[in-house]
Amino acid sequence: MTKTLGLIGAGRIGGALARLALAAGLDVVVSNSRGPETLTDTVARWGEGARAATVADTAREADIVVATVPLGAHRRLPADALAGKTVLDTMNYYPERDGTVPELDSRELTSSELVQRHLQGARVVKACNNIDFLRLEILARPTGAADRSALPIAGDSHAAKEEAIRLLDALGYDTVDLGPLSESWRSEPNTAAYVQPYLPPRPTGLTADEDVMRWFLDCPGAPLPADRLTVLLRDAVRQSPADARERLG
Ligand SMILES: NC(=O)c1ccc[n+]([C@@H]2O[C@H](COP(=O)([O-])OP(=O)(O)OC[C@H]3O[C@@H](n4cnc5c(N)ncnc54)[C@H](OP(=O)(O)O)[C@@H]3O)[C@@H](O)[C@H]2O)c1
């Protein structure tokens, strides 16, 4: 049973998960790259049950740890302190932010396999990577709610996935198991299950970047039930991040 959720990364996804976890009655221990003293205001805002720590102490003190930093920083995650832990990996590969990773561009590995390779003694579960930080918070619902959404998970450890399923249930989500980490590409950027299905249709005629951003910030969520997510994941088409870049550029 998870009592304390550890968050390495206190940004948009870290903040959303912290608020959901606190609302579910969990304690939260959180860290960033600059030290716990820079998180004093953040944990005060989050309220009772939240505390800041170093990255290593976050890893040690938490029952489950969420690694929610830019993928380019994954090698700075403390493999020793995380050994033996279940680590939820929310990270996505954006080469323009994270730098080019040949094994990802060639589709030899998924980004979570790369993370697992670094965190050798941990049990990595890909989770919460295919929904934007606003909808992650807005769409959370109690178990059994008719408009509950589902999130994909993937991992090589059955026991770790069971832990992740229980945690996500407490936070407000059903889950769809994609299988091993090698299948986690099905929920990554440039797939049909990524971000868009949790949003309502974008109003026609909205073209200016500024208007699209305002709509994105203000719009509600569109609940995505497990059966619809399952179809999107099953029918996913794998692209090389490099190909996707070319088409976008
Ligand atoms: N934003 C979304 O809607 C979204 C959705 C799904 C998945 N994701 C993925 O989830 C991850 C986090 O995204 P985000 O939007 O929450 O990022 P973000 O807002 O930029 O926050 C990143 C956090 O990571 C911390 N950090 C960076 N390097 C670190 C290190 N070496 N050790 C400890 N903490 C470190 C930062 O702390 P400092 O400020 O101290 O550096 C910051 O608190 C990314 O991989 C992203 O692709 C994001």
The ligand as an ORCA input file, in Angstrom:
! r2SCAN-3c Opt
* xyz 0 1
  N       3.706     18.922    -19.241
  C       2.904     17.923    -19.630
  O       1.692     18.140    -19.870
  C       3.447     16.509    -19.761
  C       2.543     15.490    -20.053
  C       2.991     14.154    -20.076
  C       4.335     13.877    -19.864
  N       5.195     14.893    -19.633
  C       6.631     14.534    -19.403
  O       6.843     14.503    -17.993
  C       8.136     15.030    -17.682
  C       7.961     16.260    -16.791
  O       7.220     17.227    -17.516
  P       6.782     18.620    -16.859
  O       6.000     19.319    -17.906
  O       6.215     18.392    -15.515
  O       8.212     19.320    -16.721
  P       8.544     20.722    -16.079
  O       7.304     21.470    -15.758
  O       9.577     21.351    -16.954
  O       9.243     20.314    -14.683
  C      10.414     19.550    -14.673
  C      10.813     19.321    -13.243
  O      11.941     18.444    -13.250
  C      12.916     18.964    -12.355
  N      14.236     18.491    -12.735
  C      14.916     18.702    -13.880
  N      16.106     18.062    -13.842
  C      16.146     17.416    -12.659
  C      17.116     16.607    -12.027
  N      18.272     16.282    -12.622
  N      16.845     16.128    -10.788
  C      15.679     16.454    -10.154
  N      14.725     17.223    -10.703
  C      14.959     17.707    -11.948
  C      12.780     20.465    -12.470
  O      13.366     21.069    -11.362
  P      14.243     22.412    -11.520
  O      13.270     23.461    -11.907
  O      14.861     22.592    -10.175
  O      15.272     22.108    -12.595
  C      11.262     20.596    -12.494
  O      10.741     20.585    -11.186
  C       8.803     15.341    -19.016
  O       9.613     14.267    -19.401
  C       7.622     15.522    -19.979
  O       7.973     15.221    -21.312
  C       4.794     16.199    -19.550
*
